[in-house]
Amino acid sequence: MAEAYPDLKANQNFLQLQGELTATEDRLSAARRFYNTTVKALNTKCQTIPSKWVAPVAKVTEREFFDLVDPAEAAVPTVSFS
C-alpha cells in the first residue's frame, strides 16, 4: 500500500526522523540534568565536614555546572533536506 502512495511512505520516514531527533534532544537534556545533579552533590560534599578536610588530600575539587552561555550553542540545530 505504501508503494502505491509515495507521499505516505515519505511522510512516515519524516515522522520517524522527527521522533528520533526529539528523542536525541531528550537524552541530551537528561544527561545535562544528571551531570549537574552529580556536580551539586560533589560540591556539597566538598564543603561539608569531614569531607572538607579529606577532599584536598584526595585531590578532589569542586566542579562547575554545565551551562550553555553562548546562545548559538543553546539553539536547536536546523535540519535541511535541500
Biopython code that builds the backbone (N, CA, C, O; Angstrom):
import numpy as np
from Bio.PDB.StructureBuilder import StructureBuilder

atoms = [
    (1, "MET", "N", (0.825, -1.190, 0.000)),
    (1, "MET", "CA", (0.000, 0.000, 0.000)),
    (1, "MET", "C", (0.872, 1.257, 0.000)),
    (1, "MET", "O", (0.536, 2.251, -0.644)),
    (2, "ALA", "N", (2.004, 1.206, 0.734)),
    (2, "ALA", "CA", (2.870, 2.376, 0.799)),
    (2, "ALA", "C", (3.484, 2.686, -0.552)),
    (2, "ALA", "O", (3.711, 3.854, -0.869)),
    (3, "GLU", "N", (3.759, 1.666, -1.355)),
    (3, "GLU", "CA", (4.330, 1.911, -2.679)),
    (3, "GLU", "C", (3.324, 2.578, -3.599)),
    (3, "GLU", "O", (3.713, 3.337, -4.486)),
    (4, "ALA", "N", (2.062, 2.316, -3.410)),
    (4, "ALA", "CA", (1.026, 2.944, -4.227)),
    (4, "ALA", "C", (0.844, 4.413, -3.854)),
    (4, "ALA", "O", (0.365, 5.207, -4.664)),
    (5, "TYR", "N", (1.224, 4.772, -2.640)),
    (5, "TYR", "CA", (1.110, 6.150, -2.164)),
    (5, "TYR", "C", (2.474, 6.617, -1.667)),
    (5, "TYR", "O", (2.740, 6.528, -0.469)),
    (6, "PRO", "N", (3.360, 7.119, -2.557)),
    (6, "PRO", "CA", (4.720, 7.502, -2.141)),
    (6, "PRO", "C", (4.745, 8.619, -1.095)),
    (6, "PRO", "O", (5.666, 8.693, -0.281)),
    (7, "ASP", "N", (3.737, 9.482, -1.121)),
    (7, "ASP", "CA", (3.699, 10.556, -0.119)),
    (7, "ASP", "C", (3.540, 9.979, 1.279)),
    (7, "ASP", "O", (4.139, 10.478, 2.232)),
    (8, "LEU", "N", (2.738, 8.933, 1.405)),
    (8, "LEU", "CA", (2.527, 8.289, 2.696)),
    (8, "LEU", "C", (3.822, 7.677, 3.209)),
    (8, "LEU", "O", (4.149, 7.806, 4.388)),
    (9, "LYS", "N", (4.557, 7.010, 2.325)),
    (9, "LYS", "CA", (5.819, 6.376, 2.710)),
    (9, "LYS", "C", (6.833, 7.438, 3.151)),
    (9, "LYS", "O", (7.502, 7.265, 4.169)),
    (10, "ALA", "N", (6.951, 8.532, 2.392)),
    (10, "ALA", "CA", (7.881, 9.605, 2.737)),
    (10, "ALA", "C", (7.468, 10.270, 4.037)),
    (10, "ALA", "O", (8.321, 10.626, 4.850)),
    (11, "ASN", "N", (6.187, 10.438, 4.240)),
    (11, "ASN", "CA", (5.689, 11.071, 5.446)),
    (11, "ASN", "C", (6.041, 10.232, 6.677)),
    (11, "ASN", "O", (6.418, 10.777, 7.714)),
    (12, "GLN", "N", (5.917, 8.905, 6.561)),
    (12, "GLN", "CA", (6.258, 8.022, 7.675)),
    (12, "GLN", "C", (7.743, 8.113, 8.007)),
    (12, "GLN", "O", (8.117, 8.127, 9.179)),
    (13, "ASN", "N", (8.592, 8.174, 6.978)),
    (13, "ASN", "CA", (10.032, 8.311, 7.213)),
    (13, "ASN", "C", (10.348, 9.633, 7.888)),
    (13, "ASN", "O", (11.188, 9.693, 8.786)),
    (14, "PHE", "N", (9.677, 10.693, 7.458)),
    (14, "PHE", "CA", (9.893, 12.002, 8.071)),
    (14, "PHE", "C", (9.449, 12.004, 9.522)),
    (14, "PHE", "O", (10.137, 12.553, 10.382)),
    (15, "LEU", "N", (8.311, 11.397, 9.800)),
    (15, "LEU", "CA", (7.831, 11.335, 11.179)),
    (15, "LEU", "C", (8.776, 10.524, 12.056)),
    (15, "LEU", "O", (8.986, 10.858, 13.222)),
    (16, "GLN", "N", (9.346, 9.457, 11.495)),
    (16, "GLN", "CA", (10.315, 8.656, 12.250)),
    (16, "GLN", "C", (11.568, 9.474, 12.546)),
    (16, "GLN", "O", (12.094, 9.434, 13.658)),
    (17, "LEU", "N", (12.043, 10.217, 11.546)),
    (17, "LEU", "CA", (13.211, 11.079, 11.750)),
    (17, "LEU", "C", (12.926, 12.138, 12.807)),
    (17, "LEU", "O", (13.762, 12.404, 13.670)),
    (18, "GLN", "N", (11.764, 12.729, 12.737)),
    (18, "GLN", "CA", (11.378, 13.751, 13.707)),
    (18, "GLN", "C", (11.337, 13.158, 15.116)),
    (18, "GLN", "O", (11.770, 13.799, 16.073)),
    (19, "GLY", "N", (10.828, 11.960, 15.242)),
    (19, "GLY", "CA", (10.797, 11.290, 16.550)),
    (19, "GLY", "C", (12.198, 11.001, 17.063)),
    (19, "GLY", "O", (12.463, 11.154, 18.255)),
    (20, "GLU", "N", (13.095, 10.588, 16.183)),
    (20, "GLU", "CA", (14.480, 10.320, 16.579)),
    (20, "GLU", "C", (15.178, 11.598, 17.039)),
    (20, "GLU", "O", (15.911, 11.586, 18.028)),
    (21, "LEU", "N", (14.952, 12.694, 16.327)),
    (21, "LEU", "CA", (15.560, 13.973, 16.733)),
    (21, "LEU", "C", (15.045, 14.413, 18.099)),
    (21, "LEU", "O", (15.820, 14.885, 18.931)),
    (22, "THR", "N", (13.762, 14.263, 18.333)),
    (22, "THR", "CA", (13.185, 14.625, 19.624)),
    (22, "THR", "C", (13.752, 13.748, 20.735)),
    (22, "THR", "O", (14.067, 14.239, 21.818)),
    (23, "ALA", "N", (13.881, 12.452, 20.466)),
    (23, "ALA", "CA", (14.429, 11.536, 21.471)),
    (23, "ALA", "C", (15.879, 11.868, 21.779)),
    (23, "ALA", "O", (16.302, 11.777, 22.931)),
    (24, "THR", "N", (16.643, 12.250, 20.770)),
    (24, "THR", "CA", (18.044, 12.630, 20.987)),
    (24, "THR", "C", (18.142, 13.886, 21.843)),
    (24, "THR", "O", (18.971, 13.959, 22.750)),
    (25, "GLU", "N", (17.301, 14.870, 21.557)),
    (25, "GLU", "CA", (17.293, 16.090, 22.363)),
    (25, "GLU", "C", (16.921, 15.776, 23.812)),
    (25, "GLU", "O", (17.498, 16.343, 24.740)),
    (26, "ASP", "N", (15.964, 14.881, 24.004)),
    (26, "ASP", "CA", (15.558, 14.498, 25.357)),
    (26, "ASP", "C", (16.692, 13.799, 26.103)),
    (26, "ASP", "O", (16.902, 14.049, 27.290)),
    (27, "ARG", "N", (17.421, 12.924, 25.411)),
    (27, "ARG", "CA", (18.548, 12.221, 26.047)),
    (27, "ARG", "C", (19.660, 13.200, 26.423)),
    (27, "ARG", "O", (20.267, 13.069, 27.486)),
    (28, "LEU", "N", (19.929, 14.175, 25.559)),
    (28, "LEU", "CA", (20.944, 15.182, 25.886)),
    (28, "LEU", "C", (20.527, 16.012, 27.097)),
    (28, "LEU", "O", (21.343, 16.302, 27.971)),
    (29, "SER", "N", (19.273, 16.384, 27.141)),
    (29, "SER", "CA", (18.764, 17.157, 28.270)),
    (29, "SER", "C", (18.854, 16.354, 29.569)),
    (29, "SER", "O", (19.232, 16.895, 30.608)),
    (30, "ALA", "N", (18.515, 15.090, 29.513)),
    (30, "ALA", "CA", (18.594, 14.229, 30.698)),
    (30, "ALA", "C", (20.046, 14.073, 31.152)),
    (30, "ALA", "O", (20.320, 14.056, 32.352)),
    (31, "ALA", "N", (20.970, 13.959, 30.211)),
    (31, "ALA", "CA", (22.387, 13.828, 30.561)),
    (31, "ALA", "C", (22.900, 15.103, 31.228)),
    (31, "ALA", "O", (23.681, 15.037, 32.176)),
    (32, "ARG", "N", (22.465, 16.258, 30.737)),
    (32, "ARG", "CA", (22.866, 17.528, 31.371)),
    (32, "ARG", "C", (22.332, 17.613, 32.796)),
    (32, "ARG", "O", (23.053, 18.013, 33.709)),
    (33, "ARG", "N", (21.071, 17.238, 32.985)),
    (33, "ARG", "CA", (20.488, 17.277, 34.331)),
    (33, "ARG", "C", (21.220, 16.323, 35.266)),
    (33, "ARG", "O", (21.499, 16.674, 36.413)),
    (34, "PHE", "N", (21.534, 15.122, 34.790)),
    (34, "PHE", "CA", (22.262, 14.149, 35.599)),
    (34, "PHE", "C", (23.637, 14.683, 35.982)),
    (34, "PHE", "O", (24.044, 14.567, 37.138)),
    (35, "TYR", "N", (24.352, 15.262, 35.030)),
    (35, "TYR", "CA", (25.678, 15.812, 35.306)),
    (35, "TYR", "C", (25.593, 16.919, 36.347)),
    (35, "TYR", "O", (26.361, 16.926, 37.309)),
    (36, "ASN", "N", (24.662, 17.858, 36.163)),
    (36, "ASN", "CA", (24.544, 18.977, 37.105)),
    (36, "ASN", "C", (24.124, 18.508, 38.493)),
    (36, "ASN", "O", (24.574, 19.079, 39.486)),
    (37, "THR", "N", (23.283, 17.498, 38.592)),
    (37, "THR", "CA", (22.903, 16.938, 39.894)),
    (37, "THR", "C", (24.104, 16.306, 40.575)),
    (37, "THR", "O", (24.291, 16.460, 41.782)),
    (38, "THR", "N", (24.918, 15.592, 39.805)),
    (38, "THR", "CA", (26.114, 14.960, 40.357)),
    (38, "THR", "C", (27.123, 16.001, 40.810)),
    (38, "THR", "O", (27.744, 15.846, 41.862)),
    (39, "VAL", "N", (27.295, 17.064, 40.024)),
    (39, "VAL", "CA", (28.211, 18.144, 40.402)),
    (39, "VAL", "C", (27.727, 18.826, 41.681)),
    (39, "VAL", "O", (28.533, 19.165, 42.548)),
    (40, "LYS", "N", (26.425, 19.026, 41.797)),
    (40, "LYS", "CA", (25.878, 19.648, 43.012)),
    (40, "LYS", "C", (26.177, 18.784, 44.233)),
    (40, "LYS", "O", (26.562, 19.302, 45.281)),
    (41, "ALA", "N", (26.004, 17.479, 44.104)),
    (41, "ALA", "CA", (26.279, 16.567, 45.223)),
    (41, "ALA", "C", (27.767, 16.582, 45.577)),
    (41, "ALA", "O", (28.120, 16.599, 46.756)),
    (42, "LEU", "N", (28.639, 16.577, 44.572)),
    (42, "LEU", "CA", (30.076, 16.621, 44.823)),
    (42, "LEU", "C", (30.475, 17.919, 45.507)),
    (42, "LEU", "O", (31.223, 17.899, 46.485)),
    (43, "ASN", "N", (29.987, 19.041, 45.008)),
    (43, "ASN", "CA", (30.330, 20.331, 45.602)),
    (43, "ASN", "C", (29.833, 20.440, 47.039)),
    (43, "ASN", "O", (30.530, 20.982, 47.897)),
    (44, "THR", "N", (28.644, 19.932, 47.305)),
    (44, "THR", "CA", (28.120, 19.940, 48.672)),
    (44, "THR", "C", (28.997, 19.085, 49.573)),
    (44, "THR", "O", (29.304, 19.468, 50.702)),
    (45, "LYS", "N", (29.396, 17.925, 49.067)),
    (45, "LYS", "CA", (30.252, 17.031, 49.841)),
    (45, "LYS", "C", (31.599, 17.690, 50.140)),
    (45, "LYS", "O", (32.135, 17.542, 51.238)),
    (46, "CYS", "N", (32.143, 18.413, 49.166)),
    (46, "CYS", "CA", (33.439, 19.082, 49.356)),
    (46, "CYS", "C", (33.365, 20.224, 50.364)),
    (46, "CYS", "O", (34.393, 20.643, 50.895)),
    (47, "GLN", "N", (32.168, 20.730, 50.634)),
    (47, "GLN", "CA", (32.011, 21.856, 51.538)),
    (47, "GLN", "C", (31.601, 21.451, 52.952)),
    (47, "GLN", "O", (31.558, 22.297, 53.845)),
    (48, "THR", "N", (31.298, 20.168, 53.168)),
    (48, "THR", "CA", (30.844, 19.737, 54.485)),
    (48, "THR", "C", (31.938, 18.959, 55.208)),
    (48, "THR", "O", (32.810, 18.345, 54.594)),
    (49, "ILE", "N", (31.857, 19.010, 56.518)),
    (49, "ILE", "CA", (32.829, 18.313, 57.366)),
    (49, "ILE", "C", (32.405, 16.857, 57.458)),
    (49, "ILE", "O", (31.198, 16.631, 57.543)),
    (50, "PRO", "N", (33.236, 15.879, 57.450)),
    (50, "PRO", "CA", (34.698, 15.846, 57.399)),
    (50, "PRO", "C", (35.260, 15.794, 55.976)),
    (50, "PRO", "O", (36.476, 15.847, 55.792)),
    (51, "SER", "N", (34.390, 15.691, 54.970)),
    (51, "SER", "CA", (34.871, 15.639, 53.587)),
    (51, "SER", "C", (35.669, 16.873, 53.211)),
    (51, "SER", "O", (36.554, 16.816, 52.357)),
    (52, "LYS", "N", (35.354, 17.980, 53.849)),
    (52, "LYS", "CA", (36.047, 19.239, 53.590)),
    (52, "LYS", "C", (37.544, 19.100, 53.853)),
    (52, "LYS", "O", (38.354, 19.741, 53.184)),
    (53, "TRP", "N", (37.912, 18.269, 54.821)),
    (53, "TRP", "CA", (39.319, 18.084, 55.149)),
    (53, "TRP", "C", (39.961, 16.952, 54.337)),
    (53, "TRP", "O", (41.158, 16.978, 54.054)),
    (54, "VAL", "N", (39.155, 15.973, 53.974)),
    (54, "VAL", "CA", (39.686, 14.811, 53.251)),
    (54, "VAL", "C", (39.805, 15.082, 51.753)),
    (54, "VAL", "O", (40.711, 14.555, 51.108)),
    (55, "ALA", "N", (38.924, 15.879, 51.196)),
    (55, "ALA", "CA", (38.902, 16.131, 49.752)),
    (55, "ALA", "C", (40.227, 16.690, 49.221)),
    (55, "ALA", "O", (40.710, 16.202, 48.199)),
    (56, "PRO", "N", (40.832, 17.686, 49.867)),
    (56, "PRO", "CA", (42.112, 18.183, 49.335)),
    (56, "PRO", "C", (43.223, 17.128, 49.363)),
    (56, "PRO", "O", (44.086, 17.119, 48.485)),
    (57, "VAL", "N", (43.211, 16.257, 50.345)),
    (57, "VAL", "CA", (44.220, 15.203, 50.426)),
    (57, "VAL", "C", (44.041, 14.225, 49.268)),
    (57, "VAL", "O", (45.023, 13.748, 48.700)),
    (58, "ALA", "N", (42.789, 13.926, 48.918)),
    (58, "ALA", "CA", (42.487, 13.017, 47.815)),
    (58, "ALA", "C", (42.483, 13.745, 46.462)),
    (58, "ALA", "O", (42.192, 13.146, 45.427)),
    (59, "LYS", "N", (42.807, 15.034, 46.486)),
    (59, "LYS", "CA", (42.837, 15.879, 45.276)),
    (59, "LYS", "C", (41.478, 15.932, 44.574)),
    (59, "LYS", "O", (41.395, 15.939, 43.345)),
    (60, "VAL", "N", (40.427, 15.970, 45.377)),
    (60, "VAL", "CA", (39.072, 16.128, 44.851)),
    (60, "VAL", "C", (38.711, 17.599, 44.988)),
    (60, "VAL", "O", (38.782, 18.167, 46.079)),
    (61, "THR", "N", (38.327, 18.207, 43.885)),
    (61, "THR", "CA", (37.976, 19.627, 43.901)),
    (61, "THR", "C", (36.547, 19.819, 43.418)),
    (61, "THR", "O", (35.952, 18.939, 42.797)),
    (62, "GLU", "N", (36.023, 20.977, 43.718)),
    (62, "GLU", "CA", (34.678, 21.298, 43.257)),
    (62, "GLU", "C", (34.696, 21.470, 41.738)),
    (62, "GLU", "O", (35.708, 21.853, 41.151)),
    (63, "ARG", "N", (33.574, 21.183, 41.130)),
    (63, "ARG", "CA", (33.433, 21.282, 39.673)),
    (63, "ARG", "C", (32.408, 22.353, 39.333)),
    (63, "ARG", "O", (31.604, 22.755, 40.174)),
    (64, "GLU", "N", (32.451, 22.809, 38.083)),
    (64, "GLU", "CA", (31.489, 23.802, 37.615)),
    (64, "GLU", "C", (30.316, 23.105, 36.943)),
    (64, "GLU", "O", (30.465, 22.037, 36.349)),
    (65, "PHE", "N", (29.150, 23.725, 37.047)),
    (65, "PHE", "CA", (27.963, 23.194, 36.405)),
    (65, "PHE", "C", (28.068, 23.358, 34.895)),
    (65, "PHE", "O", (28.739, 24.264, 34.403)),
    (66, "PHE", "N", (27.399, 22.474, 34.171)),
    (66, "PHE", "CA", (27.337, 22.585, 32.716)),
    (66, "PHE", "C", (26.283, 23.619, 32.382)),
    (66, "PHE", "O", (25.117, 23.480, 32.751)),
    (67, "ASP", "N", (26.707, 24.659, 31.678)),
    (67, "ASP", "CA", (25.789, 25.727, 31.314)),
    (67, "ASP", "C", (26.154, 26.227, 29.927)),
    (67, "ASP", "O", (27.319, 26.514, 29.652)),
    (68, "LEU", "N", (25.175, 26.329, 29.065)),
    (68, "LEU", "CA", (25.409, 26.857, 27.728)),
    (68, "LEU", "C", (25.251, 28.372, 27.784)),
    (68, "LEU", "O", (24.138, 28.890, 27.875)),
    (69, "VAL", "N", (26.374, 29.068, 27.728)),
    (69, "VAL", "CA", (26.361, 30.525, 27.814)),
    (69, "VAL", "C", (26.095, 31.138, 26.451)),
    (69, "VAL", "O", (25.337, 32.100, 26.332)),
    (70, "ASP", "N", (26.720, 30.580, 25.422)),
    (70, "ASP", "CA", (26.582, 31.102, 24.070)),
    (70, "ASP", "C", (25.211, 30.717, 23.509)),
    (70, "ASP", "O", (24.876, 29.534, 23.454)),
    (71, "PRO", "N", (24.418, 31.709, 23.093)),
    (71, "PRO", "CA", (23.086, 31.381, 22.545)),
    (71, "PRO", "C", (23.159, 30.485, 21.305)),
    (71, "PRO", "O", (22.234, 29.716, 21.044)),
    (72, "ALA", "N", (24.236, 30.577, 20.549)),
    (72, "ALA", "CA", (24.369, 29.738, 19.356)),
    (72, "ALA", "C", (24.500, 28.264, 19.742)),
    (72, "ALA", "O", (24.014, 27.388, 19.028)),
    (73, "GLU", "N", (25.159, 27.993, 20.875)),
    (73, "GLU", "CA", (25.291, 26.614, 21.343)),
    (73, "GLU", "C", (23.967, 26.079, 21.886)),
    (73, "GLU", "O", (23.680, 24.888, 21.770)),
    (74, "ALA", "N", (23.179, 26.947, 22.467)),
    (74, "ALA", "CA", (21.906, 26.532, 23.060)),
    (74, "ALA", "C", (20.798, 26.368, 22.024)),
    (74, "ALA", "O", (19.775, 25.741, 22.302)),
    (75, "ALA", "N", (20.995, 26.925, 20.839)),
    (75, "ALA", "CA", (19.956, 26.865, 19.802)),
    (75, "ALA", "C", (19.836, 25.432, 19.274)),
    (75, "ALA", "O", (20.819, 24.699, 19.167)),
    (76, "VAL", "N", (18.623, 25.072, 18.957)),
    (76, "VAL", "CA", (18.361, 23.751, 18.385)),
    (76, "VAL", "C", (18.843, 23.774, 16.936)),
    (76, "VAL", "O", (18.496, 24.685, 16.184)),
    (77, "PRO", "N", (19.634, 22.786, 16.541)),
    (77, "PRO", "CA", (20.126, 22.791, 15.164)),
    (77, "PRO", "C", (18.988, 22.598, 14.157)),
    (77, "PRO", "O", (17.993, 21.929, 14.436)),
    (78, "THR", "N", (19.162, 23.189, 13.004)),
    (78, "THR", "CA", (18.159, 23.045, 11.956)),
    (78, "THR", "C", (18.565, 21.906, 11.021)),
    (78, "THR", "O", (19.746, 21.673, 10.765)),
    (79, "VAL", "N", (17.571, 21.223, 10.531)),
    (79, "VAL", "CA", (17.790, 20.128, 9.597)),
    (79, "VAL", "C", (17.251, 20.550, 8.242)),
    (79, "VAL", "O", (16.085, 20.921, 8.111)),
    (80, "SER", "N", (18.115, 20.488, 7.235)),
    (80, "SER", "CA", (17.720, 20.901, 5.891)),
    (80, "SER", "C", (17.690, 19.685, 4.973)),
    (80, "SER", "O", (18.598, 18.853, 5.008)),
    (81, "PHE", "N", (16.657, 19.583, 4.160)),
    (81, "PHE", "CA", (16.525, 18.467, 3.239)),
    (81, "PHE", "C", (16.741, 18.896, 1.796)),
    (81, "PHE", "O", (16.328, 18.202, 0.867)),
    (82, "SER", "N", (17.386, 20.034, 1.612)),
    (82, "SER", "CA", (17.592, 20.500, 0.241)),
    (82, "SER", "C", (18.954, 20.119, -0.288)),
    (82, "SER", "O", (19.285, 20.438, -1.430)),
]
sb = StructureBuilder()
sb.init_structure("model")
sb.init_model(0)
sb.init_chain("A")
sb.init_seg("    ")
for serial, (resi, resn, name, xyz) in enumerate(atoms, 1):
    if name == "N":
        sb.init_residue(resn, " ", resi, " ")
    sb.init_atom(name, np.array(xyz, "f"), 0.0, 1.0, " ", f" {name:<3s}", serial, name[0])
structure = sb.get_structure()
